[in-house]
């Protein structure tokens, strides 16, 4: 924004994954430092920033729809800036097709967000951010990715992996003041490989250091080949045996076509070993349905895996063709109707598994972190992604409490208080 156009209040709308939320928090920190104040709503703001997602076609459509909606709702004279993945990946095209937008800015956000100074570029990764507004917070420990998965365009616009220093990460953890820290990155377990003096397996000591500062630490997005015994033990030792594994499929030929490691048998063996160490471990994963060349046999293998793996949480997503990716040039497209049928079959099966897991908690005493009045989470539930524990509203937000599960309602459970230790 030009320096002669004042902007007293701001609103940031965030779409996409937790990593985008971290970026938005850092933009908020920059704007607060620049003298702006948060608006009560997007319609009241002088500056509206939309942090977009462009991972798949559905995300791009949601991002554009949100931009148009906010453009129509903004007050006269308010400026609209679009940033994030969509802006980085399709900047010129987006600017040309959305005249409602005042500026399209990539990850560097080369605009003046406040009144006092121009910002030629911003390194979002290491910007400070405001204290956490909830008892938990995401912390991004690296940006970019060095892998070449056939379906993913992220490396083309997020760039190669760029790990933060442990000192910068721990400083951010301390400043946030949250009781639970959720570490995120495009390729979490590869943290440190790109930094001389850190190297591979640097996530283990970092995890231990963060765990020494907060009540809970949780990891999201682990590539399965990097989940070695040392990392498994480090995760379990934190008291949050939650394993979010980026599997994508289980058919070995299809995974190779995806340019991915592993197969269903390896994944099951690894999970069985984790459960022997940590019987109360929780597992989450995501799978792509309809990748070019996916056969009925591949689909049957995935169905069988879902039955045997008994994941606590699982998402299934239709393959999205992304320009510039290896998969974009592959033959063997799967008909949309067949993809929809496969998604429905997998979703129905997993919903039943999740419901059984939640029902199995009835009668158990569990420890929850109270996120907001009447809502808590055990180690089994990641924030914003999984089910929740419905608890008495009198339990203090931000505290740990022991509760007894009394009922299961789909992915959620209800519980009554046993004791609140004020921990």
C-alpha positions in Angstrom: 0.0 0.0 0.0 1.4 3.5 -0.8 2.7 5.3 2.3 0.2 8.2 1.8 -2.8 6.0 2.1 -3.4 5.5 5.9 -4.9 2.2 7.2 -5.9 2.4 10.8 -7.6 -1.0 11.2 -7.1 -4.4 9.6 -8.7 -7.7 9.1 -6.9 -10.9 8.1 -8.9 -13.8 6.6 -7.0 -17.1 6.5 -7.7 -20.1 4.3 -6.0 -23.4 4.0 -3.7 -25.3 6.4 -2.2 -24.6 9.8 1.0 -23.3 8.1 -1.1 -20.5 6.5 -2.4 -19.7 10.0 1.1 -19.2 11.2 1.9 -16.9 8.3 -1.2 -14.9 9.1 -0.2 -14.6 12.7 3.1 -13.1 11.6 1.4 -10.7 9.3 -0.8 -9.6 12.3 2.3 -9.1 14.4 3.8 -6.9 11.7 0.7 -4.8 11.3 0.4 -4.4 15.1 4.0 -3.2 15.3 3.2 -0.8 12.4 0.5 0.9 14.4 -2.6 -0.7 13.0 -5.3 -2.1 15.2 -7.6 -5.1 14.6 -11.0 -4.4 13.3 -14.2 -6.0 14.7 -15.1 -7.4 11.3 -13.9 -7.4 7.7 -16.6 -4.8 6.9 -15.1 -2.4 9.5 -11.5 -2.7 8.4 -9.4 -0.1 6.5 -7.2 -3.0 5.2 -8.5 -6.5 4.4 -5.8 -9.1 3.8 -6.8 -12.6 2.5 -4.2 -15.3 3.0 -5.2 -17.8 0.3 -4.6 -21.5 -0.4 -3.8 -23.0 -3.8 -3.1 -26.6 -2.9 -5.9 -28.1 -5.0 -8.6 -26.8 -7.3 -11.3 -26.8 -4.5 -9.0 -24.7 -2.4 -8.4 -22.2 -5.2 -12.1 -21.9 -5.8 -12.7 -21.3 -2.1 -10.0 -18.6 -2.1 -11.4 -16.8 -5.1 -14.9 -17.0 -3.7 -13.7 -15.6 -0.3 -11.9 -12.7 -2.0 -15.0 -11.7 -4.0 -17.2 -12.0 -1.0 -14.9 -9.7 1.1 -14.5 -7.3 -1.8 -18.3 -6.9 -1.9 -18.6 -6.5 1.9 -15.8 -4.1 2.6 -16.6 -0.5 3.5 -16.0 2.3 1.0 -12.3 3.2 0.8 -11.0 0.0 2.3 -8.2 -1.7 0.6 -8.0 -5.4 -0.3 -4.7 -7.3 -0.4 -4.5 -10.9 -1.5 -1.5 -12.9 -0.4 -0.6 -16.6 0.3 -0.2 -19.5 -2.0 -2.7 -18.4 -4.6 -1.0 -15.0 -4.9 2.4 -16.6 -5.1 1.5 -19.2 -7.7 -0.9 -17.1 -9.9 0.0 -13.6 -9.0 -0.2 -11.9 -12.5 -3.2 -13.9 -13.6 -5.0 -13.2 -10.3 -4.3 -9.5 -10.5 -5.6 -9.4 -14.1 -8.8 -11.4 -13.3 -9.7 -9.7 -10.0 -10.0 -5.9 -10.5 -11.7 -5.8 -7.1 -8.3 -6.4 -5.5 -6.0 -3.5 -4.8 -2.9 -5.6 -4.6 -1.8 -9.2 -5.1 1.3 -9.9 -3.0 3.3 -13.2 -2.7 4.9 -14.5 0.5 7.3 -11.6 0.7 4.3 -9.3 0.9 6.2 -6.3 -0.7 3.6 -3.7 0.3 3.3 -1.2 3.0 0.9 -2.7 5.5 1.0 0.3 7.8 1.3 4.0 7.7 4.8 4.7 8.8 7.1 2.8 6.6 7.5 0.8 3.3 8.3 -2.9 3.6 10.3 -4.0 0.6 10.0 -7.6 1.6 9.0 -9.6 4.7 10.5 -12.9 5.8 7.4 -14.5 7.2 9.2 -17.4 8.6 11.1 -15.5 11.3 8.8 -12.6 12.0 7.5 -12.2 15.6 3.9 -12.8 16.2 1.4 -11.9 19.0 0.9 -14.1 22.0 -1.4 -17.1 21.5 -5.1 -16.3 21.9 -5.9 -19.9 22.7 -4.2 -22.5 25.0 -2.5 -23.9 21.9 -0.6 -22.6 19.0 1.0 -23.7 15.7 4.7 -23.1 15.3 6.2 -23.4 11.8 9.7 -24.8 12.1 10.6 -24.8 8.3 9.3 -23.5 5.0 9.4 -25.2 1.6 10.0 -28.8 0.6 12.8 -30.7 -1.1 10.7 -33.7 -2.2 9.2 -34.2 -5.6 5.9 -36.0 -5.0 4.1 -36.4 -8.3 0.9 -34.7 -7.3 2.2 -31.7 -5.4 3.1 -28.2 -6.7 4.1 -26.8 -3.3 7.9 -26.9 -4.0 7.3 -24.8 -7.1 6.0 -21.8 -5.2 7.1 -22.4 -1.6 10.6 -23.2 -2.7 13.2 -25.6 -1.2 13.2 -26.5 2.5 14.4 -23.7 4.7 14.7 -24.6 8.4 14.7 -22.2 11.2 17.3 -22.2 13.9 16.3 -24.0 17.2 16.9 -20.7 19.0 14.4 -18.8 16.9 11.8 -21.6 17.3 12.2 -21.8 21.1 12.1 -18.0 21.4 8.8 -18.0 19.5 7.5 -20.9 21.7 8.3 -18.9 24.8 6.7 -15.7 23.5 3.4 -17.4 22.5 2.7 -18.5 26.1 0.6 -21.5 24.9 0.3 -24.8 26.9 0.2 -26.9 23.7 2.5 -26.3 20.8 1.8 -27.9 17.4 4.9 -28.1 15.3 4.2 -27.8 11.5 6.2 -27.7 8.2 5.7 -29.1 4.7 8.1 -31.9 5.6 8.4 -31.8 9.4 10.8 -34.8 9.9 13.3 -33.3 7.5 13.9 -30.4 9.7 17.5 -29.3 9.9 18.8 -31.2 6.9 19.4 -28.0 5.0 21.3 -26.2 7.8 25.0 -26.8 8.4 25.5 -27.9 12.0 22.0 -29.2 12.4 21.6 -32.0 9.9 19.2 -34.9 9.7 17.3 -36.1 12.7 17.4 -32.6 14.3 13.7 -32.8 15.0 14.4 -35.1 18.0 16.4 -32.7 20.1 14.1 -29.8 19.1 11.1 -31.8 20.1 12.7 -32.5 23.5 13.5 -28.8 24.0 10.0 -27.7 23.2 8.5 -30.4 25.4 10.6 -29.0 28.3 8.9 -25.6 27.9 5.2 -26.5 27.4 2.6 -29.0 28.7 2.1 -30.6 25.4 3.9 -30.7 22.0 2.3 -32.3 18.9 3.8 -33.0 15.5 1.8 -32.7 12.2 2.8 -34.0 8.7 5.4 -36.7 9.2 6.7 -38.4 6.0 6.6 -42.2 6.9 10.2 -43.1 5.8 11.6 -40.6 8.4 9.6 -42.0 11.3 12.5 -44.0 12.8 12.7 -45.5 16.3 14.4 -42.4 17.7 11.6 -40.1 16.6 8.9 -42.5 17.7 10.4 -42.7 21.2 10.8 -38.9 21.3 7.2 -38.4 20.4 6.0 -41.0 22.9 8.2 -39.5 25.7 6.4 -36.1 25.4 3.2 -37.7 26.7 1.4 -36.9 23.4 1.7 -40.2 21.3 -0.1 -38.7 18.3 1.2 -39.7 14.9 0.1 -37.8 11.8 1.5 -39.8 8.9 1.5 -38.5 5.4 0.8 -41.8 3.6 -1.3 -40.8 0.5 -1.9 -44.4 -0.6 -0.9 -48.0 0.2 -0.5 -49.6 -3.3 3.2 -49.9 -3.9 3.0 -49.4 -7.7 0.7 -46.4 -7.3 2.9 -44.9 -4.7 5.9 -45.2 -7.0 3.8 -43.5 -9.7 3.2 -40.8 -7.1 7.0 -40.7 -6.5 6.4 -41.7 -2.9 8.0 -44.2 -0.5 6.5 -47.2 1.1 3.5 -49.6 0.8 0.7 -50.8 3.0 2.6 -53.6 4.6 5.4 -51.3 5.7 3.0 -48.8 7.1 1.1 -51.5 9.1 4.4 -52.9 10.4 5.5 -49.5 11.6 2.2 -48.7 13.2 2.1 -52.0 15.0 5.6 -51.3 16.4 4.4 -47.9 17.6 1.3 -49.4 19.3 3.5 -52.0 21.1 5.5 -49.1 22.5 2.6 -46.7 23.1 -0.7 -48.7 23.3 -2.7 -45.5 23.6 -1.2 -43.9 20.5 -3.5 -42.1 18.1 -3.0 -42.1 14.4 -4.1 -39.7 11.6 -3.5 -39.9 7.9 -4.7 -38.6 4.5 -5.1 -40.5 1.2 -5.5 -39.4 -2.4 -8.3 -41.1 -4.4 -8.3 -41.2 -8.1 -4.6 -40.6 -8.8 -3.9 -41.3 -12.5 -3.6 -45.1 -13.0 -5.4 -46.0 -9.8 -7.0 -49.4 -10.4 -9.8 -51.3 -8.7 -7.1 -53.5 -7.1 -5.3 -50.4 -5.8 -8.6 -49.2 -4.3 -9.3 -52.6 -2.8 -5.8 -52.5 -1.2 -6.7 -49.1 0.4 -10.0 -50.4 1.7 -8.3 -53.4 3.3 -5.6 -51.1 4.8 -8.3 -48.9 6.3 -9.9 -51.9 7.9 -6.6 -53.3 9.3 -4.9 -50.0 10.3 -7.8 -48.8 12.4 -6.7 -45.2 12.2 -8.3 -42.8 14.6 -8.7 -40.0 12.1 -8.4 -40.1 8.3 -9.1 -37.8 5.4 -9.7 -38.9 1.8 -9.3 -36.4 -1.1 -10.0 -36.6 -4.8 -6.9 -36.2 -6.9 -6.5 -32.7 -8.3 -4.5 -32.2 -11.4 -1.9 -29.4 -10.8 -0.1 -27.7 -13.7 3.7 -28.3 -13.6 3.6 -31.5 -11.6 4.8 -34.9 -12.7 1.3 -36.3 -12.4 -0.2 -33.7 -14.8 1.4 -35.6 -17.7 0.4 -39.1 -16.7 -2.2 -41.2 -18.5 -4.8 -43.3 -16.7 -7.2 -40.6 -15.6 -9.9 -42.0 -13.3 -13.5 -41.0 -14.1 -15.0 -38.4 -11.7 -18.0 -40.6 -10.9 -15.8 -43.5 -10.0 -13.6 -41.3 -7.8 -16.8 -40.1 -6.0 -17.9 -43.7 -5.4 -14.5 -44.6 -4.0 -14.5 -41.6 -1.8 -17.9 -42.4 -0.4 -16.9 -46.1 0.2 -13.8 -45.1 2.1 -15.4 -42.3 4.0 -18.2 -44.6 5.2 -15.8 -47.2 6.4 -13.5 -44.8 8.2 -16.4 -43.0 9.9 -17.5 -46.3 11.4 -14.0 -47.0 12.6 -13.7 -43.5 14.2 -17.1 -43.9 15.9 -16.0 -47.2 17.4 -12.8 -45.7 18.7 -14.7 -42.9 20.3 -17.3 -45.3 21.8 -14.4 -47.3 23.3 -13.5 -44.3 25.4 -16.8 -44.3 27.3 -16.1 -45.0 30.9 -12.5 -44.1 30.8 -10.8 -41.3 32.7 -8.9 -39.0 30.4 -6.9 -35.8 30.8 -8.1 -32.8 28.7 -6.7 -29.4 28.0 -9.6 -27.0 28.1 -9.5 -25.0 24.8 -12.6 -22.9 25.4 -15.7 -23.0 27.6 -17.2 -26.5 27.4 -14.6 -27.9 25.0 -11.4 -29.8 25.6 -9.0 -32.2 23.9 -7.0 -35.2 25.0 -3.7 -36.3 23.3 -5.9 -38.0 20.7 -7.3 -34.9 19.2 -5.3 -32.3 17.2 -6.8 -28.8 17.3 -9.1 -27.8 14.4 -8.7 -31.2 12.8 -10.2 -34.0 14.9 -13.1 -34.4 17.3 -13.3 -32.8 20.7 -14.3 -33.6 24.3 -17.4 -31.8 25.5 -16.7 -30.9 29.1 -18.5 -28.9 31.9 -18.4 -25.2 31.1 -17.1 -24.5 34.6 -13.7 -26.0 33.8 -11.2 -23.2 33.5 -9.9 -22.5 29.9 -6.2 -23.2 29.6 -6.1 -25.7 32.5 -5.7 -29.5 32.5 -8.6 -31.5 34.0 -9.4 -35.2 34.5 -12.8 -36.2 33.1 -14.7 -39.4 32.7 -16.1 -40.0 29.2 -19.8 -40.6 29.4 -21.0 -40.8 25.8 -19.8 -40.7 22.2 -21.4 -38.6 19.5 -19.8 -39.4 16.2 -16.3 -38.0 16.3 -16.9 -36.2 19.6 -17.3 -37.5 23.2 -19.0 -36.0 26.2 -17.4 -36.2 29.7 -18.0 -35.2 33.3 -15.4 -33.7 35.6 -13.5 -35.9 38.1 -11.0 -33.3 39.3 -9.5 -30.1 38.2 -5.9 -29.9 39.4 -5.3 -26.4 38.1 -2.3 -27.8 36.4 
